[in-house]
Amino acid sequence: MEYRRLGRSGLKLSALSFGSWVTFQNQVDDSAAIEMMKLAYDAGVNFFDNAEAYAAGESERIMGRALKELAWDRSSFCVSSKVFWGGSKPTQRGLSRKHIHDACQAALERLQVDYLDLFFCHRPDSETPIEESVRAMGDLVAQGKVLYWGTSEWSADEIAEAASTARALGIAGPTMEQPQYNLLHRDRFEREYHRLYDSIGLGTTIWSPLASGILTGKYADGIPAGSRMTLAEYDWLKERLESEEGLSQIAKANELGTIAKDLGCSLAQLSLAWCLLNKNVSTVILGASRASQLAENLKALAVVPMLTTEVVERIEGVVANKPEPYPSF
């Protein structure tokens, strides 16, 4: 396993990590969770990602029971949660000081840990001043309940404001962002956030590196039974897949599959390895519904050296979406 610093912090995370979005509770029970988390940990994975919104808290409960069963040394792994969608009541949503406090306490109980290594503001909250959220996160860090806090799908301006506010207050600022990043979705990561990697030392924990399964090639002939697209609560994914844009992405995935075949790897491994080529990627979060799938995707590290300049040019020729850099002044 390769380990990378989380931005400018001293924390080193495994280049490939394991997350529970969609799968835990919906497709993965306690037994399967224990099996896959052990497989990942034994392969060198040291970061396990979760959120209060995943399966309405059940995902964290499953991971918590798995962590208790596996009984790893707490100093040997990192676990995260995210705050924004905690329930239907007004005080159970958003990034108010109250909800941030309550969400952290609930996550600690569900995950059965004394502190969260990483805690994310799951989305920006237009109804709460950024300073209020920054202060609340800073308090959790000061209390030892959270070690590093960050954002997920915030704009670059919002992240910069949060960092500036924290500096002015003399408290812990955002260390990391959790953005979507993959071969089919890259503008925000490569273009919008570009200034933040150096200016505030932003780390990144990547979600959806396989574009919700499109970059595995499994949707080439339609939607297979048992996939996330068949789950009722993820109808929005199915609609996106069946849109004109989705069909175009499937066509590109089929072309990328030819490149992967030439390299002797799977399309998923190629896509994950491509993400890892970017030096601003701290860790790529893997999701899996079965151990065999996770085992195959963990082999993506071995594909990274195969992505020569020539291969990358072939890939760029297929996706044709490389962002234009910001002008240099």
VOPAGU-2260 file (C-alpha; in pm, 1 decimal, decimal comma):
REM VOPAGU-2260
SITE   aa  ch    i         X         Y         Z
SITE  MET   A    0       0,0       0,0       0,0
SITE  GLU   A    1     108,2     357,1     -67,6
SITE  TYR   A    2      46,7     627,7     194,4
SITE  ARG   A    3      -9,1     994,6     121,3
SITE  ARG   A    4     -24,2    1300,7     343,4
SITE  LEU   A    5    -368,4    1450,5     387,8
SITE  GLY   A    6    -285,6    1781,6     225,8
SITE  ARG   A    7     -40,6    1980,7     433,2
SITE  SER   A    8    -120,9    1790,6     752,2
SITE  GLY   A    9     107,5    1524,6     895,4
SITE  LEU   A   10    -160,7    1254,4     871,9
SITE  LYS   A   11     -82,3     977,7     624,0
SITE  LEU   A   12    -376,9     794,5     469,3
SITE  SER   A   13    -366,3     487,5     249,6
SITE  ALA   A   14    -390,8     586,1    -117,8
SITE  LEU   A   15    -692,1     355,9    -142,0
SITE  SER   A   16    -950,9     367,5     135,6
SITE  PHE   A   17   -1286,5     199,9     199,8
SITE  GLY   A   18   -1628,3     365,2     227,4
SITE  SER   A   19   -1981,9     255,7     304,7
SITE  TRP   A   20   -2199,4     484,8      90,4
SITE  VAL   A   21   -2487,8     296,0     -79,9
SITE  THR   A   22   -2359,2     -47,4      17,1
SITE  PHE   A   23   -2375,1     -79,4     397,0
SITE  GLN   A   24   -2729,6    -177,4     506,0
SITE  ASN   A   25   -2862,4    -170,4     147,1
SITE  GLN   A   26   -2629,5    -438,6       7,7
SITE  VAL   A   27   -2388,1    -523,1     290,3
SITE  ASP   A   28   -2478,9    -672,8     628,9
SITE  ASP   A   29   -2261,1    -705,3     940,0
SITE  SER   A   30   -2091,3   -1024,4     824,7
SITE  ALA   A   31   -1997,3    -887,2     483,1
SITE  ALA   A   32   -1884,1    -558,2     637,4
SITE  ILE   A   33   -1649,3    -738,8     874,0
SITE  GLU   A   34   -1512,1    -950,3     588,6
SITE  MET   A   35   -1444,8    -654,2     360,0
SITE  MET   A   36   -1308,1    -424,0     627,9
SITE  LYS   A   37   -1065,6    -696,4     735,3
SITE  LEU   A   38    -964,3    -754,2     374,0
SITE  ALA   A   39    -900,3    -382,9     326,1
SITE  TYR   A   40    -712,7    -342,4     655,5
SITE  ASP   A   41    -493,3    -645,8     583,8
SITE  ALA   A   42    -410,3    -488,0     245,3
SITE  GLY   A   43    -289,7    -172,8     421,1
SITE  VAL   A   44    -605,0      41,2     409,9
SITE  ASN   A   45    -614,8     269,2     714,0
SITE  PHE   A   46    -910,8     499,6     637,2
SITE  PHE   A   47   -1278,5     400,9     658,7
SITE  ASP   A   48   -1535,1     657,4     543,7
SITE  ASN   A   49   -1893,2     703,3     665,0
SITE  ALA   A   50   -2164,9     965,6     721,7
SITE  GLU   A   51   -2475,4    1025,9     929,5
SITE  ALA   A   52   -2684,6    1030,6     609,9
SITE  TYR   A   53   -2576,3     687,5     488,7
SITE  ALA   A   54   -2874,8     456,8     541,3
SITE  ALA   A   55   -3003,6     705,9     801,2
SITE  GLY   A   56   -2728,8     613,2    1046,5
SITE  GLU   A   57   -2745,4     236,1     997,5
SITE  SER   A   58   -2427,0     241,1     790,9
SITE  GLU   A   59   -2237,6     382,8    1088,8
SITE  ARG   A   60   -2394,0     130,2    1325,6
SITE  ILE   A   61   -2281,1    -157,6    1101,5
SITE  MET   A   62   -1929,4     -15,0    1078,6
SITE  GLY   A   63   -1925,4      39,6    1454,0
SITE  ARG   A   64   -2016,9    -321,8    1522,9
SITE  ALA   A   65   -1754,5    -434,7    1273,1
SITE  LEU   A   66   -1486,1    -222,4    1439,0
SITE  LYS   A   67   -1578,4    -367,1    1777,0
SITE  GLU   A   68   -1561,3    -723,1    1641,1
SITE  LEU   A   69   -1230,5    -666,3    1460,2
SITE  ALA   A   70   -1078,5    -498,9    1770,1
SITE  TRP   A   71    -796,9    -323,6    1584,3
SITE  ASP   A   72    -560,1     -95,3    1770,5
SITE  ARG   A   73    -738,2     242,5    1755,7
SITE  SER   A   74    -411,7     416,5    1670,0
SITE  SER   A   75    -377,5     208,0    1350,8
SITE  PHE   A   76    -678,9     331,5    1154,4
SITE  CYS   A   77    -884,8     642,1    1078,2
SITE  VAL   A   78   -1262,7     667,6    1062,5
SITE  SER   A   79   -1480,6     954,4     944,0
SITE  SER   A   80   -1833,2    1085,7     955,4
SITE  LYS   A   81   -2014,5    1373,7     786,1
SITE  VAL   A   82   -2275,9    1617,8     907,1
SITE  PHE   A   83   -2567,5    1772,9     719,2
SITE  TRP   A   84   -2859,9    1530,8     678,4
SITE  GLY   A   85   -2934,4    1392,2    1024,4
SITE  GLY   A   86   -3312,8    1373,8    1021,9
SITE  SER   A   87   -3634,6    1547,0     920,8
SITE  LYS   A   88   -3658,7    1801,3    1204,7
SITE  PRO   A   89   -3521,7    2155,8    1150,3
SITE  THR   A   90   -3256,5    2104,5    1418,8
SITE  GLN   A   91   -3142,1    1778,1    1259,5
SITE  ARG   A   92   -3023,8    1925,7     930,8
SITE  GLY   A   93   -2762,6    2169,7     809,1
SITE  LEU   A   94   -2451,6    2309,4     970,0
SITE  SER   A   95   -2576,5    2498,7    1274,6
SITE  ARG   A   96   -2363,9    2476,7    1587,2
SITE  LYS   A   97   -2631,6    2258,4    1747,0
SITE  HIS   A   98   -2655,1    2006,8    1463,9
SITE  ILE   A   99   -2278,3    1983,6    1422,9
SITE  HIS   A  100   -2246,9    1912,3    1796,8
SITE  ASP   A  101   -2533,4    1660,4    1802,4
SITE  ALA   A  102   -2420,9    1486,1    1482,6
SITE  CYS   A  103   -2070,0    1436,0    1618,1
SITE  GLN   A  104   -2202,6    1286,8    1942,0
SITE  ALA   A  105   -2435,6    1053,5    1751,0
SITE  ALA   A  106   -2159,2     940,8    1514,0
SITE  LEU   A  107   -1928,4     860,1    1805,2
SITE  GLU   A  108   -2199,1     644,3    1959,3
SITE  ARG   A  109   -2290,7     465,9    1636,1
SITE  LEU   A  110   -1928,5     402,1    1537,3
SITE  GLN   A  111   -1836,6     307,2    1895,9
SITE  VAL   A  112   -1524,5     524,6    1900,2
SITE  ASP   A  113   -1404,6     799,4    2134,6
SITE  TYR   A  114   -1312,9    1043,0    1857,5
SITE  LEU   A  115   -1348,0    1094,1    1482,7
SITE  ASP   A  116   -1027,6    1123,2    1285,0
SITE  LEU   A  117   -1201,6    1314,2    1005,0
SITE  PHE   A  118   -1532,8    1501,7    1022,9
SITE  PHE   A  119   -1683,0    1661,7     711,1
SITE  CYS   A  120   -1942,9    1931,7     651,7
SITE  HIS   A  121   -2128,9    1716,5     398,7
SITE  ARG   A  122   -2259,6    2008,7     191,1
SITE  PRO   A  123   -2249,5    2389,6     222,6
SITE  ASP   A  124   -2536,1    2540,1     423,2
SITE  SER   A  125   -2663,3    2869,2     280,7
SITE  GLU   A  126   -2876,3    2930,9     590,1
SITE  THR   A  127   -2590,4    2913,3     842,5
SITE  PRO   A  128   -2303,5    3163,6     851,0
SITE  ILE   A  129   -1974,7    2995,5     767,1
SITE  GLU   A  130   -1823,7    3146,4    1081,6
SITE  GLU   A  131   -2077,5    2960,0    1297,5
SITE  SER   A  132   -1988,4    2626,4    1135,9
SITE  VAL   A  133   -1614,9    2698,9    1155,9
SITE  ARG   A  134   -1641,3    2782,8    1526,0
SITE  ALA   A  135   -1840,8    2467,2    1595,0
SITE  MET   A  136   -1587,2    2249,4    1416,3
SITE  GLY   A  137   -1302,9    2427,0    1592,3
SITE  ASP   A  138   -1467,1    2354,4    1926,8
SITE  LEU   A  139   -1487,9    1982,7    1846,1
SITE  VAL   A  140   -1118,6    1979,7    1757,5
SITE  ALA   A  141   -1033,5    2163,8    2080,9
SITE  GLN   A  142   -1240,9    1911,5    2277,6
SITE  GLY   A  143   -1056,6    1616,7    2119,4
SITE  LYS   A  144   -1373,3    1475,4    1964,7
SITE  VAL   A  145   -1247,2    1545,4    1611,0
SITE  LEU   A  146    -887,2    1550,7    1489,5
SITE  TYR   A  147    -930,9    1699,8    1140,2
SITE  TRP   A  148   -1235,6    1863,2     986,4
SITE  GLY   A  149   -1318,6    1942,6     630,0
SITE  THR   A  150   -1586,8    1989,1     368,0
SITE  SER   A  151   -1757,6    1794,1      92,6
SITE  GLU   A  152   -1869,6    1949,1    -235,5
SITE  TRP   A  153   -1812,0    2305,9    -117,4
SITE  SER   A  154   -1710,5    2567,3    -370,4
SITE  ALA   A  155   -1350,7    2687,3    -370,1
SITE  ASP   A  156   -1465,0    3029,5    -249,5
SITE  GLU   A  157   -1654,7    2873,8      43,9
SITE  ILE   A  158   -1355,0    2664,0     145,2
SITE  ALA   A  159   -1125,7    2966,3     118,6
SITE  GLU   A  160   -1364,7    3169,4     335,3
SITE  ALA   A  161   -1375,3    2893,4     596,5
SITE  ALA   A  162    -994,8    2876,3     603,0
SITE  SER   A  163    -961,3    3254,3     627,7
SITE  THR   A  164   -1220,1    3270,7     906,4
SITE  ALA   A  165   -1041,8    3001,7    1105,3
SITE  ARG   A  166    -708,4    3182,3    1070,4
SITE  ALA   A  167    -863,0    3506,7    1190,5
SITE  LEU   A  168   -1014,8    3329,8    1490,8
SITE  GLY   A  169    -696,7    3137,0    1566,3
SITE  ILE   A  170    -871,8    2799,3    1551,5
SITE  ALA   A  171    -841,8    2482,2    1343,8
SITE  GLY   A  172    -944,5    2534,9     981,9
SITE  PRO   A  173   -1049,1    2288,0     712,4
SITE  THR   A  174    -784,4    2028,3     630,7
SITE  MET   A  175    -958,0    1838,2     353,0
SITE  GLU   A  176   -1239,0    1833,7      97,5
SITE  GLN   A  177   -1426,4    1525,3     -20,8
SITE  PRO   A  178   -1515,6    1588,8    -386,7
SITE  GLN   A  179   -1637,9    1366,5    -663,6
SITE  TYR   A  180   -1349,3    1300,3    -900,7
SITE  ASN   A  181   -1322,5    1054,9   -1186,5
SITE  LEU   A  182   -1247,2    1032,8   -1556,8
SITE  LEU   A  183   -1592,8    1167,1   -1639,4
SITE  HIS   A  184   -1613,1    1438,5   -1371,6
SITE  ARG   A  185   -1299,7    1643,3   -1318,2
SITE  ASP   A  186   -1346,5    2016,5   -1374,0
SITE  ARG   A  187   -1403,7    2116,1   -1009,5
SITE  PHE   A  188   -1114,7    1907,2    -876,8
SITE  GLU   A  189    -860,9    2004,2   -1142,4
SITE  ARG   A  190    -967,8    2361,5   -1217,9
SITE  GLU   A  191   -1177,9    2521,4    -941,8
SITE  TYR   A  192    -983,9    2380,0    -645,9
SITE  HIS   A  193    -641,9    2420,7    -806,1
SITE  ARG   A  194    -548,0    2735,2    -610,2
SITE  LEU   A  195    -637,1    2572,8    -277,3
SITE  TYR   A  196    -386,0    2288,2    -290,5
SITE  ASP   A  197     -96,2    2528,6    -240,9
SITE  SER   A  198    -264,9    2824,4     -70,2
SITE  ILE   A  199    -419,6    2631,9     222,1
SITE  GLY   A  200    -265,5    2288,0     171,2
SITE  LEU   A  201    -600,1    2122,5      98,9
SITE  GLY   A  202    -614,6    1743,5     121,5
SITE  THR   A  203    -872,4    1538,9     -69,4
SITE  THR   A  204   -1064,3    1216,8      -8,7
SITE  ILE   A  205   -1219,2    1120,1    -340,8
SITE  TRP   A  206   -1571,3     980,0    -372,1
SITE  SER   A  207   -1726,3     809,8    -675,9
SITE  PRO   A  208   -1395,6     739,0    -855,6
SITE  LEU   A  209   -1586,1     491,2   -1073,6
SITE  ALA   A  210   -1870,8     731,2   -1158,0
SITE  SER   A  211   -2133,9     526,7    -974,3
SITE  GLY   A  212   -2026,8     212,7   -1157,5
SITE  ILE   A  213   -2016,6     351,8   -1511,4
SITE  LEU   A  214   -1637,7     316,7   -1512,6
SITE  THR   A  215   -1658,5     -53,2   -1432,2
SITE  GLY   A  216   -1825,1    -126,6   -1767,0
SITE  LYS   A  217   -2113,8    -310,8   -1600,4
SITE  TYR   A  218   -2378,0     -87,2   -1759,7
SITE  ALA   A  219   -2261,6    -148,4   -2115,8
SITE  ASP   A  220   -2558,3    -378,1   -2180,8
SITE  GLY   A  221   -2814,3    -225,9   -1948,4
SITE  ILE   A  222   -2867,7    -223,7   -1572,9
SITE  PRO   A  223   -2776,4    -558,2   -1412,2
SITE  ALA   A  224   -2986,1    -700,9   -1128,6
SITE  GLY   A  225   -2857,5    -619,5    -781,9
SITE  SER   A  226   -2670,1    -304,3    -882,7
SITE  ARG   A  227   -2721,3      26,0    -700,3
SITE  MET   A  228   -2926,3     154,1    -995,6
SITE  THR   A  229   -3200,6     -94,0    -899,7
SITE  LEU   A  230   -3236,2      47,0    -546,4
SITE  ALA   A  231   -3550,1     258,1    -505,3
SITE  GLU   A  232   -3376,7     535,8    -310,6
SITE  TYR   A  233   -3122,8     577,9    -591,5
SITE  ASP   A  234   -3368,4     639,1    -876,1
SITE  TRP   A  235   -3184,0     965,3    -941,8
SITE  LEU   A  236   -2876,4     766,2   -1038,9
SITE  LYS   A  237   -3078,2     552,4   -1278,7
SITE  GLU   A  238   -3233,6     861,0   -1438,6
SITE  ARG   A  239   -2891,4    1015,6   -1484,3
SITE  LEU   A  240   -2755,6     694,4   -1634,9
SITE  GLU   A  241   -3040,8     674,8   -1887,5
SITE  SER   A  242   -3006,9    1040,3   -1989,0
SITE  GLU   A  243   -2830,3    1151,8   -2306,7
SITE  GLU   A  244   -2524,9    1244,6   -2102,1
SITE  GLY   A  245   -2529,9     908,3   -1925,6
SITE  LEU   A  246   -2545,7     715,7   -2250,1
SITE  SER   A  247   -2253,5     920,6   -2382,2
SITE  GLN   A  248   -2055,2     833,6   -2070,4
SITE  ILE   A  249   -2129,1     463,7   -2116,0
SITE  ALA   A  250   -1998,1     487,6   -2472,0
SITE  LYS   A  251   -1676,8     647,9   -2345,0
SITE  ALA   A  252   -1645,9     377,0   -2079,8
SITE  ASN   A  253   -1665,9     114,0   -2351,6
SITE  GLU   A  254   -1376,4     280,6   -2536,5
SITE  LEU   A  255   -1175,1     306,1   -2215,6
SITE  GLY   A  256   -1236,3     -64,3   -2167,6
SITE  THR   A  257   -1032,8    -131,8   -2479,8
SITE  ILE   A  258    -736,6      56,4   -2332,2
SITE  ALA   A  259    -770,5    -138,8   -2008,0
SITE  LYS   A  260    -776,6    -465,0   -2201,0
SITE  ASP   A  261    -457,0    -368,0   -2381,5
SITE  LEU   A  262    -292,5    -309,6   -2042,5
SITE  GLY   A  263    -419,4    -639,3   -1903,7
SITE  CYS   A  264    -629,6    -481,5   -1630,0
SITE  SER   A  265    -996,2    -411,4   -1563,9
SITE  LEU   A  266   -1164,5     -83,7   -1654,2
SITE  ALA   A  267   -1222,3     -20,9   -1283,2
SITE  GLN   A  268    -853,2     -68,3   -1205,1
SITE  LEU   A  269    -757,3     165,5   -1489,9
SITE  SER   A  270    -999,9     432,4   -1368,4
SITE  LEU   A  271    -881,5     412,5   -1008,1
SITE  ALA   A  272    -516,7     423,1   -1113,7
SITE  TRP   A  273    -586,9     732,6   -1324,4
SITE  CYS   A  274    -721,3     913,1   -1016,6
SITE  LEU   A  275    -407,6     819,8    -823,3
SITE  LEU   A  276    -187,1     983,5   -1088,2
SITE  ASN   A  277    -301,0    1322,8    -960,0
SITE  LYS   A  278     -65,6    1438,1    -684,1
SITE  ASN   A  279    -347,0    1636,9    -522,2
SITE  VAL   A  280    -541,3    1318,8    -449,0
SITE  SER   A  281    -479,3    1214,9     -88,4
SITE  THR   A  282    -691,0     899,2     -97,5
SITE  VAL   A  283    -944,6     735,9    -327,9
SITE  ILE   A  284   -1245,3     584,8    -150,9
SITE  LEU   A  285   -1346,6     240,6    -273,5
SITE  GLY   A  286   -1698,2     108,3    -235,0
SITE  ALA   A  287   -1789,4    -256,3    -276,8
SITE  SER   A  288   -2083,2    -488,9    -225,1
SITE  ARG   A  289   -1872,2    -804,9    -206,9
SITE  ALA   A  290   -1519,5    -903,2    -106,4
SITE  SER   A  291   -1412,4   -1023,7    -451,6
SITE  GLN   A  292   -1495,6    -684,0    -599,7
SITE  LEU   A  293   -1295,4    -504,0    -330,6
SITE  ALA   A  294    -999,4    -737,9    -375,0
SITE  GLU   A  295    -985,7    -665,4    -747,4
SITE  ASN   A  296   -1007,1    -289,4    -703,2
SITE  LEU   A  297    -731,6    -290,1    -441,9
SITE  LYS   A  298    -501,2    -411,6    -720,7
SITE  ALA   A  299    -534,9     -71,6    -892,8
SITE  LEU   A  300    -211,0      46,6    -731,3
SITE  ALA   A  301     -19,6    -194,2    -952,7
SITE  VAL   A  302    -170,4     -31,1   -1262,2
SITE  VAL   A  303     -45,1     319,9   -1185,1
SITE  PRO   A  304     306,8     257,6   -1328,8
SITE  MET   A  305     143,6     132,0   -1651,2
SITE  LEU   A  306     -12,4     472,9   -1716,8
SITE  THR   A  307     268,1     613,1   -1927,8
SITE  THR   A  308     244,1     941,9   -2112,0
SITE  GLU   A  309     131,5     754,7   -2421,8
SITE  VAL   A  310    -143,1     568,9   -2234,7
SITE  VAL   A  311    -265,3     886,2   -2066,2
SITE  GLU   A  312    -284,4    1055,3   -2406,4
SITE  ARG   A  313    -500,9     767,9   -2532,2
SITE  ILE   A  314    -727,0     810,0   -2230,4
SITE  GLU   A  315    -752,6    1187,1   -2283,5
SITE  GLY   A  316    -842,5    1124,9   -2645,4
SITE  VAL   A  317   -1141,8     919,9   -2535,3
SITE  VAL   A  318   -1278,6    1133,5   -2252,7
SITE  ALA   A  319   -1195,7    1466,0   -2423,5
SITE  ASN   A  320   -1277,6    1667,0   -2111,6
SITE  LYS   A  321    -947,7    1797,5   -1979,6
SITE  PRO   A  322   -1020,8    2130,4   -1806,5
SITE  GLU   A  323    -856,4    2443,2   -1937,0
SITE  PRO   A  324    -619,9    2586,4   -1672,4
SITE  TYR   A  325    -698,2    2918,9   -1513,8
SITE  PRO   A  326    -505,7    3201,8   -1683,3
SITE  SER   A  327    -177,6    3287,7   -1514,1
SITE  PHE   A  328    -138,1    3653,4   -1417,2
